[in-house]
Amino acid sequence: MAAPSAARSLLLCVMVAAFLHLQLQIPPMAAAAASPNKTDGRDDGRGKTLSLTLYQHETINKTGYIVVDGVAGAGVSQTTTPFGTIYVFRDNLTVSADVASPVAGVAEGSSITTSLDGLQSLSLAKITLHGHRGHRGSVSVLGGTYNTAPSDYPVLGGTGDFAYALGYVRSSPVDLRGRTVTYKMELHLYWPPYAHYAPLHQSKFSTTASSAATMMAVKSEVFTVYQHDRLNETGYVVAAGDEGAPSSDTTRPFGTIYVFRDELTLRSNSDSPVAGVVEGTSTTTSFDGLRNLLAARISLHYRGYRGSVSVLGGSHNTKPSVYPVVGGTGDFLYTEGYVRSSPVDSDGPRVMHRLDIHLYWPPYTKFAPGP
């Protein structure tokens, strides 16, 4: 997912090629983006499938940067980066290996080198498709990358036309020479039968009435809470980027890593009863400083429920954002769904968002083992 490219223009143009492979080349949206002219699908009683191929292009110190230097192990080379290196990228996805071919979407995320030989990393990313072949939405992925060999990433969730999608993305190096590297991304998506009836925030996948969703679900719930984030009190910049937009009330430089632990209240008043906490990290993944890749855990003790849900997806600093739910614990074990985050007050160091948490327990949860 995130590969080796020189970040902060600090080091190496060379390392990029290798780390780059680590990169998230698994664009789920890519799924919509059609394989080098190959699109396979099925829609029957066993669920819906979709297979597509796209190409990810990353340019060192232009679409990807090292934002935190590693501390041990291998040095920087075309295929290795030191242990602990954090790389952030935002790469175009095209319909063919030619970088000048039509752009179908974008892959944005980060990777951290997790082996002392410098060849492996943990990558997390969001792949977004912008209407290619009629598909709009994103998929979130999290998995391991090997710099010089094909890597498979599990799809954890999606938004838009890819809501409730499962599957995997295979990223294979095509050209690791030079300043720009290219990866072939094969996207394989699957929607289980119940996905046709699950509640959706925005998708053409299902037009079924909500009554059908209720019949198919074990149960569904909607929770509304308010998140209160205070810069340098409940959230801190732990790694500052130095490319793109400057720091302001609504923007941060590309590659900035922000860590937070914010209270969730029942009403917009910060003095209202606390219903839980949201904790996580966001990494700025656009050069205008407005977009981020967010990974977080939302813990609730509300309306008799206790547990947490995990989310991984893209956020926008000044507009509503939708995050797919990728798992849960406690009373939210096996839940799926999405969280819509809408800014209520985004001016100044104190920021407030309204979180609408839409959860759905699929039919199989009646038979799934508990802790």
Residue frames as qw, qx, qy, qz and C-alpha x, y, z in Angstrom:
[[0.000, 0.887, 0.461, 0.000, 0.00, 0.00, 0.00],
 [0.001, -0.978, 0.179, 0.106, 2.32, 2.72, 0.94],
 [0.907, 0.242, -0.058, 0.340, 5.56, 2.20, -0.70],
 [0.615, -0.418, 0.002, 0.669, 8.97, 3.52, -0.42],
 [0.373, 0.763, 0.162, 0.502, 9.22, 6.95, -1.79],
 [0.407, 0.041, -0.358, 0.840, 11.26, 9.65, -0.31],
 [0.207, -0.834, -0.512, -0.010, 9.30, 11.68, 2.02],
 [0.268, -0.903, -0.010, 0.336, 10.10, 14.96, 3.24],
 [0.571, 0.778, -0.204, 0.165, 12.38, 15.17, 0.32],
 [0.482, -0.760, 0.436, -0.016, 14.78, 14.27, 2.96],
 [0.482, -0.389, 0.751, 0.229, 16.13, 11.20, 1.74],
 [0.326, -0.198, 0.854, 0.355, 16.04, 9.17, -1.04],
 [0.615, 0.400, -0.235, -0.637, 14.66, 9.02, -4.32],
 [0.344, 0.316, -0.871, -0.152, 16.06, 5.63, -4.51],
 [0.165, 0.019, 0.894, -0.415, 14.37, 3.97, -1.63],
 [0.538, 0.238, 0.130, -0.798, 11.11, 4.84, -3.06],
 [0.554, 0.222, -0.662, -0.454, 10.97, 2.22, -5.63],
 [0.361, -0.023, -0.922, 0.136, 10.96, -0.49, -3.13],
 [0.095, 0.227, 0.661, -0.709, 9.00, 0.96, -0.33],
 [0.416, 0.184, -0.217, -0.864, 6.65, 2.08, -2.93],
 [0.451, -0.067, -0.837, -0.303, 5.60, -1.40, -3.56],
 [0.114, -0.227, -0.805, 0.537, 4.53, -1.50, -0.02],
 [0.250, 0.078, -0.005, -0.965, 2.23, 1.07, -1.02],
 [0.519, 0.327, 0.649, -0.449, -1.30, 0.52, -1.18],
 [0.164, 0.215, -0.652, -0.708, -1.83, -0.73, -4.58],
 [0.049, 0.253, 0.965, -0.036, -5.00, -2.23, -3.77],
 [0.264, 0.057, 0.008, -0.963, -7.55, 0.21, -4.82],
 [0.298, 0.345, 0.857, -0.240, -10.89, -1.13, -4.04],
 [0.435, 0.680, 0.144, -0.573, -12.52, 1.45, -6.03],
 [0.055, 0.434, -0.747, -0.500, -10.32, 0.19, -8.58],
 [0.384, 0.231, 0.893, -0.048, -12.74, -2.53, -8.64],
 [0.452, 0.746, 0.369, -0.322, -14.99, -0.25, -10.41],
 [0.093, 0.774, -0.378, -0.499, -12.22, 0.82, -12.51],
 [0.888, 0.427, 0.023, -0.170, -12.15, -2.12, -14.77],
 [0.740, -0.331, 0.454, 0.369, -9.27, -4.35, -15.26],
 [0.033, -0.422, 0.540, 0.727, -6.98, -3.60, -18.05],
 [0.547, 0.161, -0.430, -0.700, -10.05, -4.03, -19.93],
 [0.429, -0.116, -0.896, -0.028, -11.18, -6.91, -17.86],
 [0.420, -0.220, 0.358, -0.804, -14.31, -6.89, -15.73],
 [0.408, -0.138, -0.893, -0.130, -15.83, -10.05, -14.34],
 [0.347, -0.175, 0.419, -0.820, -18.94, -10.21, -12.23],
 [0.316, -0.264, -0.899, -0.150, -21.74, -12.37, -10.96],
 [0.348, -0.128, 0.321, -0.871, -25.03, -11.55, -9.32],
 [0.592, -0.179, -0.712, -0.333, -27.12, -14.52, -8.22],
 [0.719, -0.601, -0.231, -0.261, -28.54, -16.11, -5.09],
 [0.825, -0.209, -0.236, 0.468, -25.04, -16.60, -3.76],
 [0.305, -0.760, -0.026, 0.573, -24.29, -12.89, -3.76],
 [0.495, 0.869, 0.010, 0.021, -22.68, -10.41, -6.11],
 [0.726, -0.327, 0.236, 0.557, -19.05, -10.41, -7.30],
 [0.387, 0.922, -0.030, -0.001, -16.91, -7.94, -9.19],
 [0.757, -0.281, 0.245, 0.536, -13.30, -8.25, -10.41],
 [0.365, 0.927, 0.038, 0.073, -11.39, -5.34, -11.92],
 [0.764, -0.107, 0.038, 0.635, -7.84, -4.26, -12.67],
 [0.090, 0.994, 0.017, 0.066, -6.27, -0.81, -12.32],
 [0.737, 0.234, -0.194, 0.604, -2.76, 0.62, -12.26],
 [0.413, -0.881, -0.119, 0.200, -1.24, 2.67, -9.46],
 [0.592, 0.543, -0.095, 0.587, 1.44, 5.24, -10.27],
 [0.515, -0.818, -0.116, 0.229, 3.60, 6.74, -7.56],
 [0.511, 0.671, -0.151, 0.515, 6.21, 9.43, -8.00],
 [0.651, -0.289, -0.378, 0.592, 8.86, 9.99, -5.38],
 [0.236, -0.348, -0.193, 0.886, 8.59, 13.29, -3.55],
 [0.212, -0.061, -0.353, -0.909, 5.55, 14.19, -5.59],
 [0.691, -0.294, -0.360, -0.554, 2.72, 11.77, -4.74],
 [0.872, -0.385, -0.296, 0.064, 4.42, 9.97, -1.85],
 [0.110, 0.751, -0.427, 0.491, 6.71, 11.06, 0.99],
 [0.625, -0.174, -0.644, 0.405, 8.52, 9.63, 4.00],
 [0.272, -0.798, -0.065, -0.534, 7.15, 11.51, 6.99],
 [0.649, -0.672, 0.334, -0.128, 8.90, 9.59, 9.80],
 [0.405, 0.592, -0.697, 0.010, 12.41, 8.16, 9.45],
 [0.925, -0.182, -0.332, -0.036, 13.06, 4.57, 10.52],
 [0.405, -0.818, 0.363, -0.187, 15.36, 3.72, 13.41],
 [0.515, -0.438, 0.735, 0.052, 17.03, 0.34, 12.82],
 [0.797, 0.254, 0.547, 0.025, 17.72, -2.52, 10.45],
 [0.623, 0.347, 0.443, 0.544, 18.25, -2.19, 6.72],
 [0.133, -0.404, 0.062, 0.903, 19.21, 1.09, 5.16],
 [0.516, 0.656, 0.185, -0.518, 17.47, 2.98, 2.43],
 [0.249, -0.197, 0.770, 0.554, 17.70, 1.40, -1.01],
 [0.376, 0.031, -0.513, -0.771, 15.54, 0.73, -4.03],
 [0.623, -0.240, -0.683, -0.297, 13.81, -2.11, -2.19],
 [0.571, -0.387, -0.619, 0.375, 14.29, -1.45, 1.53],
 [0.125, -0.740, 0.085, -0.656, 13.65, 1.17, 4.19],
 [0.134, 0.249, -0.757, 0.588, 14.65, 1.20, 7.88],
 [0.310, -0.439, -0.834, 0.125, 12.39, -0.40, 10.48],
 [0.127, -0.635, -0.487, 0.586, 9.70, 2.05, 11.61],
 [0.073, -0.080, 0.344, 0.933, 9.74, 4.23, 8.48],
 [0.338, 0.607, 0.624, -0.358, 6.31, 5.79, 7.85],
 [0.142, -0.018, 0.555, 0.819, 5.39, 6.61, 4.29],
 [0.361, 0.580, 0.496, -0.537, 2.30, 8.53, 3.13],
 [0.179, -0.023, 0.676, 0.715, 0.96, 8.54, -0.43],
 [0.504, 0.579, 0.374, -0.521, -1.84, 9.74, -2.68],
 [0.216, -0.236, 0.750, 0.579, -1.55, 8.09, -6.11],
 [0.606, 0.324, -0.166, -0.707, -3.66, 8.14, -9.26],
 [0.577, 0.059, 0.814, 0.009, -5.23, 4.90, -10.50],
 [0.360, 0.457, -0.398, -0.709, -5.42, 4.55, -14.27],
 [0.889, 0.205, 0.183, -0.367, -7.13, 2.07, -16.58],
 [0.903, 0.353, -0.148, 0.194, -3.85, 0.85, -18.14],
 [0.768, -0.332, -0.041, 0.547, -0.16, 0.72, -17.31],
 [0.368, 0.463, 0.151, 0.792, 0.38, 3.91, -19.31],
 [0.225, -0.398, -0.456, 0.763, 0.52, 6.78, -16.83],
 [0.143, 0.137, -0.198, -0.960, -1.18, 8.97, -19.45],
 [0.232, -0.337, -0.847, -0.339, -4.23, 6.68, -19.68],
 [0.399, -0.613, -0.225, -0.644, -7.58, 7.83, -18.18],
 [0.003, 0.230, -0.719, 0.655, -7.64, 8.25, -14.40],
 [0.529, -0.369, -0.693, -0.322, -10.24, 6.03, -12.72],
 [0.638, -0.726, -0.240, -0.089, -9.64, 6.92, -9.09],
 [0.104, 0.739, -0.496, 0.443, -7.10, 7.46, -6.36],
 [0.823, -0.275, -0.454, 0.203, -5.34, 5.38, -3.70],
 [0.024, -0.739, 0.318, -0.593, -4.40, 7.22, -0.52],
 [0.867, -0.463, -0.176, -0.043, -2.92, 5.91, 2.70],
 [0.114, -0.803, 0.558, -0.177, 0.20, 5.10, 4.65],
 [0.939, 0.011, -0.335, 0.081, 2.56, 2.24, 5.38],
 [0.366, -0.802, 0.447, -0.151, 5.05, 1.53, 8.14],
 [0.578, 0.422, -0.696, 0.051, 8.10, -0.70, 7.71],
 [0.777, -0.463, 0.209, -0.372, 7.72, -3.66, 10.09],
 [0.978, -0.023, 0.002, 0.209, 10.71, -5.91, 9.32],
 [0.436, -0.751, 0.293, 0.399, 14.38, -5.38, 10.09],
 [0.576, 0.043, 0.579, 0.575, 15.33, -6.48, 6.57],
 [0.082, 0.442, -0.069, -0.891, 13.36, -3.47, 5.34],
 [0.079, -0.025, -0.798, -0.597, 11.25, -5.46, 2.87],
 [0.226, -0.512, -0.818, -0.133, 7.90, -5.70, 4.65],
 [0.084, -0.110, 0.220, -0.966, 5.38, -3.17, 5.91],
 [0.108, 0.541, 0.790, -0.269, 1.88, -2.78, 7.33],
 [0.013, 0.096, 0.345, 0.933, -0.27, -0.73, 4.97],
 [0.173, 0.601, 0.704, -0.337, -3.67, 0.88, 5.35],
 [0.049, -0.113, 0.372, 0.920, -5.47, 2.78, 2.64],
 [0.485, 0.564, 0.485, -0.459, -8.63, 3.97, 1.00],
 [0.240, 0.019, 0.686, 0.686, -9.23, 3.41, -2.69],
 [0.341, 0.578, 0.366, -0.644, -11.76, 5.72, -4.29],
 [0.343, 0.271, 0.718, 0.542, -13.44, 5.41, -7.66],
 [0.121, 0.430, 0.110, -0.888, -14.82, 8.54, -9.32],
 [0.633, 0.504, 0.161, -0.566, -17.59, 7.24, -11.56],
 [0.107, 0.415, -0.808, -0.403, -15.51, 4.91, -13.70],
 [0.289, -0.116, -0.893, -0.326, -17.90, 2.62, -15.58],
 [0.510, -0.534, -0.368, -0.566, -20.69, 4.01, -13.45],
 [0.726, -0.404, -0.489, 0.267, -19.16, 3.14, -10.06],
 [0.008, 0.715, -0.250, 0.653, -18.64, 5.66, -7.27],
 [0.790, -0.593, -0.028, -0.150, -17.39, 4.88, -3.79],
 [0.123, 0.702, -0.662, 0.233, -14.41, 3.62, -1.87],
 [0.920, -0.217, -0.326, 0.017, -13.01, 0.53, -0.22],
 [0.290, -0.813, 0.459, -0.213, -10.77, 0.40, 2.84],
 [0.907, 0.157, -0.373, 0.121, -7.89, -2.06, 3.10],
 [0.380, -0.765, 0.483, -0.190, -5.42, -3.09, 5.77],
 [0.996, 0.031, 0.053, 0.063, -2.69, -5.68, 5.35],
 [0.603, -0.539, 0.391, 0.439, 0.93, -6.58, 4.80],
 [0.575, 0.796, -0.148, -0.117, 3.09, -5.48, 1.88],
 [0.783, -0.243, 0.352, 0.451, 6.22, -7.12, 0.50],
 [0.032, 0.766, -0.196, -0.611, 8.35, -4.69, -1.47],
 [0.096, 0.469, -0.708, -0.520, 9.45, -6.93, -4.30],
 [0.010, -0.135, -0.975, -0.177, 6.65, -9.50, -4.67],
 [0.375, -0.453, -0.488, -0.645, 2.85, -9.54, -5.12],
 [0.015, 0.023, 0.695, -0.719, 0.88, -8.69, -1.97],
 [0.296, -0.510, -0.716, -0.373, -2.74, -9.40, -1.05],
 [0.075, -0.093, 0.415, -0.902, -4.77, -6.98, 1.09],
 [0.022, -0.494, -0.866, 0.073, -8.14, -7.86, 2.64],
 [0.155, -0.454, -0.243, -0.843, -11.00, -5.44, 1.95],
 [0.119, -0.179, -0.755, 0.620, -12.46, -4.43, 5.32],
 [0.186, 0.686, 0.578, -0.402, -15.39, -2.31, 4.15],
 [0.281, 0.236, 0.458, 0.809, -16.61, 0.20, 1.64],
 [0.177, 0.532, 0.338, -0.756, -18.77, 3.23, 0.97],
 [0.408, 0.446, -0.292, -0.741, -21.06, 4.30, -1.86],
 [0.822, 0.249, -0.335, -0.387, -21.48, 1.57, -4.46],
 [0.559, 0.277, -0.752, 0.214, -19.01, -0.56, -2.49],
 [0.498, -0.433, 0.413, -0.628, -20.90, -0.55, 0.82],
 [0.855, -0.188, 0.394, -0.278, -20.75, -3.95, 2.56],
 [0.770, 0.512, -0.380, -0.030, -18.21, -5.26, 0.03],
 [0.740, -0.506, 0.426, 0.121, -15.73, -7.92, 1.12],
 [0.847, 0.511, -0.017, 0.141, -12.82, -9.44, -0.78],
 [0.657, -0.487, 0.221, 0.532, -9.19, -8.66, -1.46],
 [0.409, 0.892, -0.157, -0.112, -6.86, -6.58, -3.60],
 [0.866, -0.114, 0.221, 0.434, -3.70, -8.03, -5.14],
 [0.127, 0.952, -0.204, -0.191, -0.90, -5.58, -5.88],
 [0.883, 0.030, 0.266, 0.385, 1.91, -6.68, -8.20],
 [0.191, -0.699, 0.266, 0.635, 4.94, -4.61, -9.24],
 [0.720, 0.644, 0.250, 0.066, 5.01, -3.74, -12.95],
 [0.558, 0.589, -0.124, 0.571, 7.88, -1.27, -13.09],
 [0.592, -0.747, -0.153, 0.262, 10.04, -0.32, -10.09],
 [0.620, 0.052, 0.130, 0.772, 12.69, 1.53, -12.08],
 [0.153, 0.475, 0.194, 0.845, 13.08, 5.26, -12.04],
 [0.078, -0.098, 0.382, -0.915, 11.36, 8.00, -10.10],
 [0.682, -0.006, 0.053, -0.730, 7.81, 6.82, -10.88],
 [0.102, -0.105, 0.989, -0.020, 6.84, 3.24, -10.03],
 [0.624, 0.001, -0.302, -0.721, 3.82, 1.33, -11.32],
 [0.253, -0.055, 0.925, -0.279, 1.77, -1.45, -9.74],
 [0.436, -0.172, -0.674, -0.571, -0.97, -3.61, -11.18],
 [0.312, -0.059, 0.649, -0.691, -3.93, -3.84, -8.84],
 [0.382, -0.191, -0.808, -0.405, -6.43, -6.63, -9.17],
 [0.360, -0.137, 0.435, -0.814, -9.57, -5.99, -7.19],
 [0.377, -0.192, -0.879, -0.220, -11.83, -8.89, -6.25],
 [0.313, -0.142, 0.372, -0.862, -15.04, -7.87, -4.45],
 [0.311, -0.278, -0.898, -0.142, -17.91, -9.91, -3.05],
 [0.411, -0.252, 0.200, -0.853, -21.26, -8.84, -1.59],
 [0.078, 0.106, 0.968, -0.212, -22.93, -11.56, 0.55],
 [0.115, -0.513, -0.752, -0.397, -26.67, -12.15, -0.10],
 [0.271, -0.726, -0.530, 0.344, -27.66, -10.14, 2.99],
 [0.276, -0.268, 0.087, 0.919, -25.89, -7.05, 1.64],
 [0.018, -0.384, -0.612, -0.691, -28.79, -6.54, -0.76],
 [0.389, -0.722, -0.531, -0.214, -31.03, -5.78, 2.22],
 [0.531, -0.366, -0.331, 0.689, -28.61, -3.93, 4.49],
 [0.029, 0.948, 0.240, -0.205, -29.26, -0.23, 5.18],
 [0.645, 0.230, 0.181, 0.705, -27.19, 1.99, 2.91],
 [0.158, -0.663, -0.134, 0.719, -26.09, 5.60, 3.22],
 [0.403, 0.719, -0.187, -0.534, -25.72, 6.07, -0.52],
 [0.249, -0.258, 0.871, 0.335, -25.56, 3.34, -3.14],
 [0.649, 0.245, -0.285, -0.661, -27.31, 2.01, -6.18],
 [0.139, 0.195, -0.971, 0.009, -26.53, -1.53, -5.08],
 [0.051, -0.379, -0.906, 0.180, -29.86, -1.89, -3.34],
 [0.263, -0.232, -0.175, -0.920, -33.23, -0.28, -3.95],
 [0.439, -0.353, -0.826, -0.017, -35.04, -2.63, -1.62],
 [0.392, -0.742, -0.143, -0.525, -37.48, -1.14, 0.84],
 [0.061, -0.526, 0.643, -0.553, -36.34, -0.63, 4.41],
 [0.827, -0.214, 0.230, -0.467, -38.94, -3.14, 5.56],
 [0.928, 0.249, -0.275, 0.042, -37.01, -5.86, 3.72],
 [0.331, 0.543, -0.577, 0.513, -33.84, -4.78, 5.50],
 [0.485, -0.424, 0.455, -0.615, -35.60, -5.11, 8.82],
 [0.958, -0.011, 0.023, -0.287, -36.79, -8.60, 7.96],
 [0.821, 0.372, -0.368, 0.229, -33.32, -9.78, 6.93],
 [0.154, 0.585, -0.537, 0.588, -31.44, -8.22, 9.84],
 [0.492, -0.305, -0.732, 0.358, -31.11, -9.74, 13.27],
 [0.167, -0.870, -0.361, 0.292, -31.43, -6.11, 14.34],
 [0.445, 0.472, 0.067, 0.758, -30.26, -2.62, 13.45],
 [0.357, -0.770, -0.333, 0.411, -29.61, 0.48, 15.54],
 [0.356, 0.679, 0.045, 0.641, -28.78, 4.14, 14.99],
 [0.525, -0.629, -0.285, 0.496, -26.89, 6.17, 17.61],
 [0.287, 0.807, 0.048, 0.513, -26.20, 9.91, 17.48],
 [0.624, -0.617, -0.143, 0.458, -23.43, 11.41, 19.60],
 [0.237, 0.958, -0.083, 0.142, -21.19, 14.48, 19.45],
 [0.834, -0.023, -0.104, 0.541, -17.39, 14.40, 19.28],
 [0.127, -0.990, 0.056, 0.001, -15.40, 17.19, 20.94],
 [0.832, 0.131, -0.035, 0.538, -11.79, 17.54, 19.79],
 [0.178, -0.979, 0.063, 0.078, -9.46, 20.11, 21.35],
 [0.690, 0.565, -0.282, 0.355, -6.07, 20.69, 19.76],
 [0.312, 0.449, -0.585, 0.599, -3.21, 20.16, 22.22],
 [0.499, -0.316, 0.482, -0.648, -5.67, 18.95, 24.86],
 [0.826, 0.052, 0.499, -0.257, -7.39, 15.84, 23.51],
 [0.848, 0.455, 0.204, 0.181, -5.53, 15.63, 20.19],
 [0.317, -0.764, 0.356, 0.434, -1.95, 16.27, 19.12],
 [0.684, 0.670, -0.283, -0.054, 0.11, 16.46, 15.94],
 [0.803, -0.454, 0.347, 0.169, 2.77, 13.77, 16.43],
 [0.572, -0.049, 0.496, 0.651, 4.42, 14.08, 13.01],
 [0.245, 0.773, 0.107, -0.576, 4.25, 17.28, 10.98],
 [0.705, 0.445, 0.420, 0.359, 4.17, 17.17, 7.20],
 [0.219, -0.607, 0.133, 0.752, 5.97, 19.83, 5.15],
 [0.127, 0.077, 0.675, 0.722, 4.34, 19.64, 1.71],
 [0.099, -0.586, -0.715, -0.369, 1.17, 21.24, 0.36],
 [0.260, -0.811, -0.240, -0.466, -1.14, 23.43, 2.41],
 [0.134, 0.399, -0.573, 0.703, 0.09, 25.18, 5.57],
 [0.245, -0.356, -0.828, 0.356, -1.33, 24.50, 9.02],
 [0.257, -0.269, -0.044, -0.927, -4.57, 26.35, 9.76],
 [0.547, -0.061, 0.514, -0.658, -7.87, 25.78, 11.54],
 [0.857, 0.281, 0.213, -0.375, -9.03, 23.50, 8.70],
 [0.798, 0.529, -0.284, 0.037, -5.85, 22.33, 6.92],
 [0.634, -0.611, 0.438, 0.180, -2.61, 20.50, 7.67],
 [0.216, 0.642, -0.643, -0.358, 0.41, 19.75, 5.46],
 [0.874, 0.196, -0.380, -0.230, 0.48, 16.47, 3.51],
 [0.665, 0.176, -0.662, 0.299, 1.68, 13.59, 5.68],
 [0.226, -0.445, 0.461, -0.734, 0.76, 15.16, 9.03],
 [0.521, -0.229, -0.822, 0.019, -0.15, 12.50, 11.61],
 [0.346, -0.427, 0.222, -0.805, -2.67, 13.49, 14.27],
 [0.398, -0.170, -0.887, 0.162, -3.60, 11.33, 17.29],
 [0.363, -0.370, 0.068, -0.853, -6.73, 11.96, 19.36],
 [0.257, -0.305, -0.891, 0.216, -8.87, 10.68, 22.22],
 [0.215, -0.217, -0.045, -0.951, -12.13, 12.67, 22.35],
 [0.267, 0.224, 0.773, -0.531, -15.23, 12.43, 24.50],
 [0.179, -0.304, -0.705, -0.615, -18.59, 11.66, 22.92],
 [0.189, 0.154, 0.540, -0.805, -21.59, 13.42, 24.43],
 [0.282, 0.494, 0.821, -0.058, -25.34, 12.95, 24.01],
 [0.246, 0.914, 0.319, -0.051, -25.88, 16.53, 22.85],
 [0.546, 0.650, -0.044, 0.527, -23.82, 19.25, 21.22],
 [0.323, -0.867, 0.221, -0.310, -23.23, 20.88, 24.59],
 [0.513, 0.410, -0.695, 0.293, -19.84, 19.68, 25.82],
 [0.229, -0.296, 0.657, -0.654, -21.26, 19.59, 29.36],
 [0.834, -0.046, -0.109, -0.538, -23.98, 17.10, 28.43],
 [0.837, -0.315, 0.438, -0.089, -23.69, 13.45, 29.59],
 [0.080, 0.566, -0.763, -0.301, -20.76, 11.47, 28.18],
 [0.917, 0.157, 0.105, -0.351, -21.81, 8.46, 26.09],
 [0.947, 0.080, 0.153, 0.272, -18.37, 7.18, 25.15],
 [0.255, -0.750, 0.379, 0.480, -15.03, 8.02, 23.60],
 [0.817, 0.570, 0.040, 0.079, -13.48, 8.01, 20.14],
 [0.434, -0.712, 0.451, 0.319, -9.74, 7.39, 19.87],
 [0.841, 0.370, 0.322, 0.229, -7.53, 7.01, 16.85],
 [0.366, -0.453, 0.335, 0.741, -5.29, 8.63, 14.30],
 [0.581, 0.763, 0.275, -0.069, -5.68, 10.55, 11.06],
 [0.536, -0.256, 0.399, 0.698, -3.06, 11.14, 8.38],
 [0.341, 0.741, -0.001, -0.579, -3.37, 14.03, 5.93],
 [0.622, 0.065, 0.696, 0.352, -3.46, 12.50, 2.43],
 [0.438, 0.766, 0.380, 0.279, -4.17, 15.46, 0.14],
 [0.498, 0.097, -0.025, 0.861, -2.02, 18.41, -0.81],
 [0.172, -0.633, -0.196, -0.729, -4.86, 20.86, -0.15],
 [0.072, 0.216, -0.688, 0.689, -4.66, 19.73, 3.48],
 [0.584, -0.141, 0.086, -0.795, -8.37, 18.90, 3.73],
 [0.907, 0.000, -0.292, -0.304, -8.48, 15.11, 3.36],
 [0.241, -0.547, 0.756, -0.265, -7.25, 12.40, 5.69],
 [0.678, -0.043, -0.722, -0.130, -7.15, 8.65, 6.16],
 [0.434, -0.495, 0.403, -0.636, -8.72, 7.93, 9.54],
 [0.618, -0.080, -0.781, 0.038, -8.50, 4.80, 11.70],
 [0.257, -0.390, 0.402, -0.788, -10.41, 4.89, 14.97],
 [0.309, -0.282, -0.901, 0.117, -12.24, 2.99, 17.67],
 [0.373, -0.418, -0.030, -0.828, -15.57, 4.29, 18.96],
 [0.263, -0.149, -0.889, 0.344, -16.46, 2.99, 22.43],
 [0.404, -0.419, -0.204, -0.787, -20.03, 3.44, 23.66],
 [0.122, -0.266, -0.864, 0.411, -21.93, 2.98, 26.90],
 [0.288, 0.121, -0.080, -0.947, -25.27, 4.22, 25.72],
 [0.727, 0.022, -0.161, -0.667, -28.91, 3.05, 25.78],
 [0.891, -0.217, 0.337, -0.211, -27.92, -0.17, 27.51],
 [0.879, 0.426, -0.118, 0.181, -25.20, -1.02, 24.99],
 [0.408, -0.791, 0.413, 0.194, -21.54, -1.48, 25.86],
 [0.833, 0.121, 0.403, 0.360, -18.79, -2.17, 23.38],
 [0.088, -0.664, 0.307, 0.676, -16.86, -0.62, 20.53],
 [0.770, 0.568, 0.283, 0.073, -16.81, -0.38, 16.74],
 [0.465, -0.409, 0.382, 0.686, -13.73, 0.17, 14.60],
 [0.532, 0.807, 0.212, -0.140, -13.75, 2.35, 11.48],
 [0.494, -0.307, 0.449, 0.678, -11.27, 2.89, 8.66],
 [0.435, 0.699, 0.513, 0.244, -11.89, 5.39, 5.87],
 [0.361, 0.300, 0.105, 0.877, -11.44, 8.85, 4.45],
 [0.156, -0.764, -0.480, 0.402, -12.39, 12.08, 6.19],
 [0.283, 0.599, 0.198, 0.722, -12.81, 15.66, 5.00],
 [0.291, -0.136, -0.469, 0.823, -12.13, 18.50, 7.42],
 [0.202, 0.170, 0.131, -0.956, -15.03, 20.74, 6.38],
 [0.620, 0.037, -0.408, -0.669, -17.61, 18.37, 4.84],
 [0.856, -0.203, 0.316, -0.354, -19.58, 15.31, 5.99],
 [0.241, 0.466, -0.843, -0.115, -17.61, 12.05, 5.78],
 [0.925, -0.121, -0.011, -0.359, -18.69, 8.41, 5.82],
 [0.022, -0.528, 0.844, -0.092, -16.55, 5.67, 7.41],
 [0.792, -0.061, -0.539, -0.281, -17.28, 1.95, 6.97],
 [0.667, -0.534, 0.429, -0.293, -17.52, -0.06, 10.20],
 [0.551, 0.458, -0.695, -0.067, -14.87, -2.79, 9.96],
 [0.568, -0.095, -0.790, 0.208, -15.59, -4.67, 13.19],
 [0.437, -0.643, 0.065, -0.625, -16.87, -4.50, 16.73],
 [0.315, 0.087, -0.847, 0.419, -16.55, -5.80, 20.29],
 [0.189, 0.129, 0.634, -0.739, -18.92, -6.37, 23.21],
 [0.488, 0.510, 0.573, -0.416, -22.54, -5.73, 22.28],
 [0.464, 0.742, -0.171, -0.452, -21.36, -4.68, 18.80],
 [0.414, -0.297, 0.819, 0.264, -19.60, -7.93, 17.95],
 [0.397, 0.257, 0.808, 0.352, -20.11, -8.88, 14.26],
 [0.276, 0.808, 0.337, -0.397, -21.82, -5.59, 13.42],
 [0.450, 0.230, 0.421, 0.753, -21.47, -3.95, 10.03],
 [0.044, 0.901, 0.420, -0.105, -22.59, -0.52, 8.89],
 [0.448, 0.473, 0.039, 0.757, -21.20, 2.98, 8.67],
 [0.308, -0.659, -0.341, 0.596, -20.58, 6.17, 10.63],
 [0.302, 0.742, 0.261, 0.539, -21.42, 9.57, 9.18],
 [0.453, -0.463, -0.237, 0.724, -19.37, 12.41, 10.67],
 [0.199, 0.795, 0.348, 0.455, -20.67, 15.95, 10.07],
 [0.359, 0.066, -0.293, 0.883, -18.87, 19.11, 11.22],
 [0.205, -0.830, -0.516, 0.040, -20.90, 21.25, 13.60],
 [0.118, -0.980, 0.142, 0.080, -18.13, 23.69, 14.50],
 [0.894, 0.123, 0.067, 0.425, -14.77, 23.40, 12.71],
 [0.248, 0.822, -0.125, 0.496, -13.36, 26.86, 13.34],
 [0.297, -0.767, 0.423, -0.380, -10.57, 27.27, 15.85],
 [0.139, 0.393, -0.888, 0.193, -8.70, 24.76, 18.04],
 [0.414, 0.099, 0.780, -0.459, -11.96, 23.35, 19.46],
 [0.373, 0.117, -0.645, -0.657, -13.81, 21.27, 16.90],
 [0.544, 0.083, 0.680, -0.484, -17.15, 19.47, 17.19],
 [0.316, 0.108, -0.758, -0.560, -18.60, 16.78, 14.93],
 [0.768, -0.021, 0.290, -0.571, -21.94, 15.01, 14.97],
 [0.046, 0.251, -0.949, -0.183, -21.54, 11.24, 14.61],
 [0.811, 0.073, 0.070, -0.576, -24.50, 9.22, 13.28],
 [0.127, -0.346, 0.929, 0.030, -23.62, 5.57, 13.86],
 [0.812, 0.156, -0.123, -0.549, -25.67, 3.16, 11.73],
 [0.179, -0.360, 0.914, -0.059, -25.18, -0.47, 12.78],
 [0.823, 0.152, -0.243, -0.491, -26.53, -3.68, 11.28],
 [0.476, -0.329, 0.809, -0.105, -26.29, -7.24, 12.58],
 [0.478, 0.255, -0.661, -0.519, -26.38, -9.65, 9.57],
 [0.883, -0.164, -0.160, -0.411, -28.44, -12.86, 9.76],
 [0.780, 0.174, -0.560, 0.219, -25.39, -15.06, 10.40],
 [0.001, 0.498, -0.540, 0.679, -24.70, -13.34, 13.73],
 [0.799, -0.327, 0.073, -0.499, -27.41, -15.50, 15.31],
 [0.994, -0.018, -0.098, 0.052, -25.08, -18.47, 14.91],
 [0.476, 0.629, -0.413, 0.454, -21.67, -16.84, 15.36],
 [0.702, -0.325, -0.490, 0.401, -19.66, -17.64, 18.51],
 [0.183, -0.941, 0.008, -0.285, -19.33, -15.00, 21.18],
 [0.231, 0.614, -0.610, 0.445, -16.38, -14.22, 23.44]]
